[in-house]
Amino acid sequence: MNLRNIAIIAHVDHGKTTLVDQLLAQSGVFRANEATVERAMDSNDQERERGITILAKCTSVLWNGKAGETRINIIDTPGHADFGGEVERILGMVDGCVLLVDAEEGVMPQTKFVLGKALKMGLRPILCLNKVDRAHADPDRVLNEAFDLFASMGATDEQLDFPHIYASGKNGWATMDLAKPNDNLGPLFDLIVDHVPLPAATARADEPFQMLSVLIESDPFLGRLLTGRVHSGKAVPGLPIHALDREGKIIERGRITKVLAFRGLKRQPIDEGSEAGDIVAIAGLSKATVADTLASVEVLTALPSQPIDPPTISMTVSVNDSPLAGREGDKVQSRVIRDRLLKEAESNVAIRVTETQGSDAYEVAGRGELQLGVLIENMRREGFELSISRPRVVYRTDEATGQRLEPIEDVMIDVDDEFTGIVIEKLSARKAELRDMGASGAGKTRISLSCPSRSLIGYQGEFLTDTRGSGVLNRVFSHYEPHKGAIEQQRKGVLVSNSDGETAAYALWNLEERGFMFVGAGEKTYQGMIIGENSRSDDLDVNPMKAKQLTNVRASGKDEAIRLTPPRRPTLEQAIAYIEEDELVEVTPKSIRLRKSVLNPSFRKKRVKED
């Protein structure tokens, strides 16, 4: 059978998952009367809640077009740069890709990121100008932007000669010419079959079995499942195999117990084995992981694997040692936390876990705040209690000069014209350098900057406040540069509880003139817990449990009922970005609390003097 392997790549929210929904529907994967959900590929709870793709997923469709019946393996990839490790591995598994670009927004930072990875792998992308039916779409401008991007990223003449197609993923149509409208995605299917080559592995069908493991997951019945493209030979149940690491060292030996192929949204066991070039999942090994080569026992050479960009942000994850520890979660021990973090690092190559000097704390490094926030949120839902430190950047040292280098990001911002001044002023104070600025639609400005990663930690909330929620900020790691010096402190002080107990409405009402609250009345608190933000720059120890003094004198009038301003409860990402170096976020399945790392105020003052 004809076979094609493609990846859908794009900037976040340019319509990858919605387009895949329509490709599935129009290829006949769903029955006519079958109930389907929107964004079927986003099966993870957090993906549905956040509206983004976090994990790359594979599906397979049959298309009966001009070239006859063809099986197309389609991989939906994340658009956010924090999950770029998934994209890098996936591109090594396919023979072509569809680069999706919003015909209104145009080329964005992650467009550049994913295209750079595809060109580096030698792929010849198909450009799909999506959302051309939007009111302010300008496909001609975006096509020129895309060509300029290909050229600036060193595309070969063959890669520059890319085909392009116009589409509306939401409405399920594509056309090669906007003057000739269409009502289905047939032209896109035919373009994929014509432009994407057959897997080179089909020519190696008679050689011994080899496959590079690209994705890993755990199945309660089958154990560890390793997904990849069959490089040569055939994966057949019962075949003796071994796993080789990058250097060709044997990790373990075993047999293939199950071969699962992707058929629509489901994985189906195939007893006769897979054809060379197909994407399959294999069960039977217990130690092999991502980037290992699975091969017949006579093969002793490992397949080359794509190097992964290093982490740029790290945080310390430790045991929850607050006075309220162990009341809401059931996974609180250091050993259990360690095992969970190591398991995550095994399946997600963009995350790195190292042990610290303290036995109860671990350093977790990743691509960005969102990626680390997703990991912590997953652990929280699994019943873990944790203490999280403020994120910090991962520095490097220049071996030639001994200089300390810090990660720099490309930042692209779309804001209403009236907010341009405040955004540039704030980011300039954070050591950002303005690169370009121009109109991006009616009343909007697009600002392009180069900015240190550490200056963006905690900026998102301030940015949304400054732009009244209308601004859009996109960022992607660019390179390392010499350290740019200290950045001025931006945050105000906090209100810290000076005792343990339950908050009283009367006390919080009196404290409202000092700032705003993170907690409401009747909530458990403890000494050293942060209950609000101070209106001034210094921290203030307060008593949130103080009740109104009662007397035996009858008042002629009735006391007015206390009306409290609703507290501003931070989300997990907001809390992690808000805290300072001497503070922690206490994360439990039911609560997110801010606290000082040293709870006793006398000990805190002593530490400040020592520093």
PETAKA-V420322 format. One record per helix or strand of 2 or more residues. SS is the DSSP state (@ for helix, = for strand). FROM is the first residue (numbers start at 1). LEN is the number of residues. If there is no record, write none. Layout:
BEGIN
{{SS/FROM/LEN} {SS/FROM/LEN}}
END
This chain:
BEGIN
{{=/2/9} {@/16/11} {@/45/6} {=/57/9} {=/68/9} {@/81/11} {=/96/7} {@/109/12} {=/126/5} {@/139/14} {@/157/4} {=/164/5} {=/173/3} {@/186/10} {@/200/5} {=/210/3} {=/215/5} {=/223/10} {=/240/5} {=/250/6} {=/258/7} {=/266/4} {=/279/5} {=/293/4} {=/313/7} {@/334/14} {=/352/4} {=/361/6} {@/369/13} {=/386/3} {=/392/2} {=/396/2} {=/404/13} {@/417/13} {=/433/7} {=/444/9} {@/453/4} {@/459/8} {=/472/11} {=/494/4} {=/501/2} {@/505/10} {=/515/3} {=/524/2} {=/529/6} {=/540/3} {@/572/7} {=/583/5} {=/592/5} {@/601/10}}
END
